[in-house]
Amino acid sequence: MSDHASQFSHIGFGYRPRAAYACDPDATRGRFYPEQESRTRTPFQRDRDRIIHSTAFRRLKHKTQVFIAHEADHYRTRLTHSIEVAQIARGLARALFLDEDLAEAVALVHDFGHTPFGHTGEDALNAVMGFAGGFDHNAQSLRVVTRLESRYADFDGLNLSWETLEGLVKHNGPLTDAEGKGLDGPLPRTIADFDVLFPLDLASHASLEAQAAAIADDIAYDAHDIDDGLRSGLLTLDMLEEVPFAAAILAEVRALYPGLDPVRTGHELMRRQITRMVEDVIVTARDRLAALKPASSGDVRAAGDTIVRFSAAMRDDEKALKAFLYANLYRHPDVMAVRADAERIVRDLFGAYLADPAAMPEGWRGILERADEAVKARHVADFLAGMTDTYAIKEHRRLFDHTPEIG
């Protein structure tokens, strides 16, 4: 038995057996900076703990999901969304005999690169960063965990394991073809540069644990965006009758509970929707695994297709649900008005910091005085992307005479 393996042989980690196709923490591909592993936690448990204790994780508390964080206390934020994704990912991993801790770690870290004000902030930052390579929240997540977090004496970032980084980078599937060409255009430079130093097999699919986290992301926001939309009044139960999938669940709830109040009816809809989607993914994944018979996590990566996924019928239902949400919630005039104000704040702050580095906190100024424009812009983007909604608004008020009243 190797020295590495012996570290884990005598200490219990609360595990049930994993399937042969699951990621084995005892066979991890390691970390960018070699470390002596913990005697009480597997590498993936340690990754999860580092993620939870990071500054970037705490900032998610005040970052927008759909509705600006301070509009009401009960709307989802990036933090509550990430926790919900992790809960679903663990459930999927448990049902499929995967490594639950790795699935949870990928779920908890997947939104670290999001800007303030959700996708609006990302779109605005991508636009102003066009001359310097643009902005991509997935690539930014990698920057956070490999460079920007400053917690450890021996290295920058969190020094996560290869498997967690793979799941983060390939959250939406492979990034390149077999020749290394980007599937959706040029690779973000952060990912391309890091891959040279620590190759992440960008042409292959990710582990089943990462796939579980990715589909859990879809399941979570499909449900909680409906819940938040109902809470806001922008959606109604009658409107959801337009969506066959939701209408069928509503009919079931009303048959079981005649006269149930709208709030509880909405919650019944949400939890039954999550259950149907989770069960569909488990059955579909088991069928795919039975057909493919992967004998290792390497076989999973080489399968050439996503294994943890919706059935064809559920995929159609989910597509119709997303179309409904885009038309009636994400593009609602009230939401769009807030988006316009949020975009202005991001653009204004970017321009102000790039023009006057002294406007930034002391720890962020130095590099701007001696860097070229592209490097300066990326540095400003790092600072801006790390902001919470509340801090971005506060900074705008400090630097400008008028700040939009968001929310």
C-alpha positions in Angstrom: 0.0 0.0 0.0 1.4 3.4 -0.9 2.1 6.1 1.7 -0.6 8.2 0.2 -3.2 5.4 0.5 -2.1 4.5 4.0 -3.1 8.0 5.3 -6.7 7.1 4.8 -6.8 3.4 5.7 -6.9 3.8 9.5 -9.2 6.7 10.0 -13.0 6.5 9.2 -14.6 9.2 7.1 -18.2 8.2 7.5 -18.4 6.7 4.0 -20.6 4.1 2.5 -19.1 2.2 -0.5 -18.8 4.1 -3.7 -19.4 2.7 -7.1 -16.4 1.8 -9.3 -17.2 4.8 -11.6 -17.2 7.3 -8.7 -14.3 9.6 -8.0 -12.1 8.0 -5.3 -10.4 10.5 -3.0 -7.7 8.0 -2.4 -6.8 8.2 -6.1 -7.0 12.0 -6.5 -4.8 13.6 -9.1 -3.6 16.0 -6.4 -3.3 19.7 -6.0 -1.3 22.3 -7.9 0.8 22.9 -4.8 1.6 19.5 -3.2 0.4 19.3 0.4 0.4 16.7 3.1 -3.2 15.6 3.2 -5.4 15.7 6.3 -5.6 12.7 8.6 -9.2 13.4 9.4 -10.7 14.5 6.0 -10.5 13.2 2.5 -9.2 15.6 -0.1 -12.7 16.3 -1.3 -14.0 17.0 2.3 -11.0 19.3 2.7 -11.9 21.1 -0.5 -15.5 21.6 0.7 -14.4 23.0 4.0 -11.9 25.4 2.3 -14.7 26.6 0.1 -17.1 27.2 3.0 -14.5 29.1 5.0 -13.5 31.4 2.1 -14.3 35.1 1.8 -15.8 34.5 -1.7 -18.4 32.1 -0.2 -19.5 34.7 2.4 -19.8 37.3 -0.2 -22.5 35.2 -2.0 -24.8 36.2 0.8 -25.2 39.7 -0.7 -25.1 38.8 -4.4 -28.2 38.8 -6.6 -29.8 35.6 -7.9 -32.8 37.2 -9.7 -34.0 39.9 -7.3 -31.6 42.4 -5.8 -30.6 41.1 -2.4 -32.1 44.0 -0.4 -35.5 44.1 -2.1 -36.8 41.6 0.5 -35.4 39.4 3.1 -36.7 36.1 1.7 -35.5 36.2 -1.9 -32.7 33.8 -2.9 -29.2 35.1 -3.1 -26.2 33.4 -4.6 -25.5 31.9 -1.2 -28.9 30.4 -0.6 -28.9 29.2 -4.2 -25.6 27.5 -3.8 -26.7 25.7 -0.6 -29.8 24.5 -2.4 -27.7 23.2 -5.3 -25.4 21.4 -2.8 -28.4 19.7 -1.1 -29.7 18.4 -4.4 -26.2 17.4 -5.7 -25.6 15.4 -2.5 -28.9 13.6 -3.0 -28.1 12.7 -6.5 -24.6 11.5 -5.6 -26.0 9.4 -2.8 -28.5 7.7 -5.0 -25.8 6.9 -7.6 -23.2 5.8 -5.1 -20.8 8.7 -6.0 -18.6 10.7 -3.7 -21.0 13.1 -2.0 -18.4 15.4 -0.7 -17.0 16.1 -4.2 -20.4 16.7 -5.6 -21.1 19.1 -2.7 -17.8 21.0 -3.1 -18.4 21.6 -6.8 -21.9 22.8 -6.1 -20.8 25.2 -3.4 -18.0 26.7 -5.5 -19.7 27.0 -8.9 -20.9 30.6 -8.5 -17.8 32.1 -6.9 -17.1 34.2 -10.1 -20.4 35.9 -10.3 -20.5 39.7 -10.2 -22.8 41.9 -8.2 -26.3 42.1 -9.7 -26.3 38.6 -11.2 -26.0 38.1 -14.9 -26.7 41.8 -15.4 -23.3 42.6 -13.8 -21.6 39.9 -15.8 -23.0 41.3 -19.1 -22.0 44.8 -18.2 -18.5 43.8 -17.2 -18.1 41.6 -20.3 -19.0 44.6 -22.4 -16.5 47.0 -20.9 -13.8 44.3 -20.8 -14.1 43.6 -24.5 -10.7 45.1 -25.4 -9.1 42.9 -22.7 -10.6 39.5 -23.3 -14.0 40.0 -21.9 -15.4 38.6 -18.7 -16.7 35.1 -18.0 -18.0 34.2 -14.6 -16.9 30.5 -14.8 -13.3 31.7 -15.6 -13.6 34.2 -12.8 -14.5 31.4 -10.4 -11.2 29.7 -11.4 -9.3 33.0 -10.8 -10.9 33.2 -7.3 -9.9 29.8 -6.2 -6.4 29.7 -7.8 -5.3 33.4 -7.3 -7.5 35.9 -5.6 -8.3 34.2 -2.3 -5.6 35.2 0.2 -5.8 32.9 3.2 -2.9 30.5 3.2 0.8 31.1 4.0 2.1 28.7 1.3 0.0 29.7 -1.8 -2.5 32.0 -3.3 -6.1 30.7 -3.8 -7.5 27.7 -2.1 -5.3 25.0 -3.7 -8.3 22.8 -4.4 -7.9 19.2 -5.7 -7.8 18.5 -9.4 -11.2 16.9 -9.3 -12.9 19.9 -7.8 -11.2 22.3 -10.2 -12.3 20.1 -13.1 -15.9 20.2 -11.9 -15.7 23.9 -11.6 -14.2 24.6 -15.0 -16.3 22.0 -16.9 -19.6 23.0 -15.2 -21.3 23.2 -18.5 -19.4 20.3 -20.2 -16.2 20.0 -22.3 -14.6 23.3 -23.3 -12.5 22.2 -26.3 -12.4 19.6 -29.0 -9.7 17.0 -29.2 -7.3 19.4 -30.9 -7.8 22.0 -28.1 -10.0 24.4 -30.1 -12.6 26.1 -27.9 -16.1 24.8 -28.6 -17.7 28.2 -27.9 -14.9 30.4 -29.3 -11.5 31.1 -27.8 -11.0 29.9 -24.3 -11.0 32.5 -21.6 -7.3 33.3 -20.9 -7.5 32.4 -17.3 -8.6 28.9 -18.1 -6.2 28.5 -21.0 -3.2 29.7 -19.0 -4.0 27.5 -16.0 -4.6 24.5 -18.1 -1.0 24.8 -19.4 0.3 24.6 -15.9 -2.2 22.0 -14.5 -4.1 20.3 -17.3 -7.8 19.7 -16.6 -8.6 17.5 -19.6 -10.8 20.2 -21.2 -11.9 18.1 -24.1 -13.5 15.4 -21.9 -16.7 15.4 -19.8 -16.3 15.9 -16.1 -16.8 13.3 -13.4 -20.3 12.1 -12.4 -20.0 14.2 -9.2 -19.5 17.3 -11.3 -22.3 16.3 -13.6 -24.6 15.9 -10.6 -23.7 19.4 -9.4 -24.4 20.9 -12.8 -27.9 19.3 -13.2 -28.6 20.2 -9.5 -28.0 23.8 -10.5 -30.7 23.7 -13.1 -33.1 21.9 -10.8 -32.6 24.4 -8.0 -33.1 27.6 -10.0 -36.0 26.2 -12.0 -37.8 25.7 -8.8 -36.7 28.6 -6.6 -37.0 31.2 -9.4 -40.7 30.2 -9.6 -41.0 30.5 -5.8 -39.3 34.0 -5.8 -41.5 35.0 -8.8 -44.6 34.1 -6.9 -43.4 35.9 -3.8 -42.8 39.0 -5.8 -46.2 39.0 -7.5 -44.6 39.0 -11.0 -45.8 35.4 -11.4 -49.1 33.9 -10.4 -50.3 30.3 -10.2 -52.8 31.0 -13.0 -49.9 32.1 -15.2 -48.1 28.8 -14.5 -51.1 27.0 -15.9 -49.6 27.9 -19.3 -46.8 25.4 -18.6 -48.0 21.8 -19.0 -45.4 20.5 -16.5 -46.4 23.0 -13.8 -50.1 22.7 -14.7 -50.1 18.9 -14.1 -48.5 19.4 -10.7 -50.9 22.1 -9.7 -53.8 19.9 -10.7 -52.5 17.2 -8.5 -52.0 19.5 -5.5 -55.5 21.0 -5.9 -57.1 17.6 -6.1 -55.3 16.5 -2.9 -55.9 19.8 -1.0 -59.0 21.5 -2.2 -59.1 25.2 -1.0 -55.4 25.2 -0.1 -54.2 28.8 0.1 -52.0 30.1 -2.8 -48.8 30.4 -0.7 -48.9 26.7 0.4 -50.0 25.7 -3.1 -46.9 27.4 -4.5 -44.6 25.6 -2.0 -46.2 22.3 -2.9 -45.6 23.0 -6.6 -42.0 23.8 -5.9 -41.1 20.7 -3.8 -43.0 18.3 -6.1 -41.3 19.8 -9.1 -37.9 19.2 -7.5 -38.8 15.7 -6.6 -40.0 14.9 -10.1 -36.8 16.3 -11.7 -34.5 14.6 -9.2 -36.2 11.2 -9.7 -36.1 11.6 -13.4 -32.3 12.3 -13.3 -31.6 9.3 -11.1 -33.6 6.9 -13.3 -32.0 8.3 -16.5 -28.5 8.2 -15.1 -28.9 4.6 -13.9 -30.1 3.6 -17.3 -27.2 5.3 -18.9 -24.7 3.7 -16.5 -26.3 0.2 -17.1 -25.8 0.7 -20.8 -22.3 2.1 -20.7 -20.9 0.0 -17.8 -18.1 2.4 -16.9 -15.6 0.7 -14.6 -13.8 3.9 -13.5 -14.2 7.7 -13.4 -11.8 7.7 -16.4 -14.4 5.7 -18.3 -17.0 8.3 -17.4 -14.8 11.1 -18.8 -14.2 9.1 -22.0 -17.9 8.3 -22.5 -18.3 11.3 -24.9 -21.7 12.3 -23.4 -23.3 13.6 -20.2 -24.6 10.7 -18.1 -26.3 12.6 -15.2 -29.0 14.3 -17.2 -32.7 14.7 -17.7 -34.7 12.2 -19.8 -35.8 13.5 -23.3 -39.3 14.1 -22.0 -38.1 16.0 -18.9 -35.7 17.9 -21.0 -38.6 19.2 -23.1 -40.6 20.1 -20.0 -37.6 21.9 -18.5 -37.0 23.8 -21.7 -40.6 25.0 -21.8 -40.4 26.0 -18.1 -37.2 28.1 -18.8 -38.9 29.7 -21.8 -41.8 30.7 -19.5 -39.5 32.1 -16.9 -37.5 34.2 -19.5 -40.7 35.6 -21.0 -42.5 36.3 -17.7 -39.9 36.8 -15.0 -36.3 37.5 -16.3 -37.6 39.8 -19.0 -40.4 41.4 -17.0 -40.4 45.2 -17.3 -39.8 45.7 -13.5 -36.8 43.3 -13.6 -35.4 44.9 -16.7 -35.7 48.4 -15.2 -33.6 47.2 -12.2 -31.1 45.6 -14.7 -30.6 48.9 -16.5 -29.8 50.6 -13.2 -27.5 47.8 -12.1 -25.6 47.9 -15.5 -25.0 51.6 -15.1 -23.5 51.1 -11.7 -21.1 48.5 -12.9 -20.1 50.4 -16.0 -19.6 53.6 -14.0 -17.4 51.9 -11.3 -15.3 50.2 -13.9 -14.6 53.5 -15.7 -13.9 55.3 -12.5 -11.4 52.8 -11.2 -9.6 52.4 -14.5 -9.2 56.1 -14.9 -8.2 56.8 -11.3 -6.6 53.8 -9.5 -6.5 55.9 -6.3 -10.2 55.4 -6.1 -9.7 51.8 -5.2 -8.7 50.5 -1.7 -5.0 50.7 -1.0 -4.4 46.9 -1.4 -5.7 47.1 -5.0 -4.0 50.2 -6.3 -0.3 49.4 -6.7 -0.4 47.1 -9.7 -2.5 49.6 -11.7 0.3 52.2 -11.6 2.7 50.0 -13.5 0.6 47.8 -15.7 -0.6 48.0 -19.3 -4.3 48.7 -20.0 -5.3 45.1 -20.4 -3.7 44.1 -17.1 -5.2 47.1 -15.4 -8.7 46.3 -16.8 -8.4 42.7 -15.5 -7.4 43.9 -12.1 -10.3 46.2 -11.9 -12.6 43.4 -13.1 -11.3 41.2 -10.3 -12.1 43.9 -7.8 -15.5 44.6 -9.2 -16.5 41.0 -9.6 -15.7 40.4 -6.0 -18.1 43.1 -4.8 -21.5 42.4 -3.2 -24.5 44.3 -4.4 -24.5 46.4 -1.3 -20.8 47.3 -1.6 -21.2 48.2 -5.3 -24.0 50.6 -4.5 -22.1 52.1 -1.6 -19.0 52.6 -3.8 -21.1 54.2 -6.5 -22.6 56.6 -4.0 -19.1 57.5 -2.8 -17.8 58.2 -6.2 -20.8 59.7 -8.0 -23.3 62.5 -7.4 -26.3 60.3 -8.2 -26.8 56.6 -7.7 -29.9 54.8 -9.1 -32.3 53.7 -6.4 -32.2 49.9 -7.1 -35.1 47.8 -5.8 
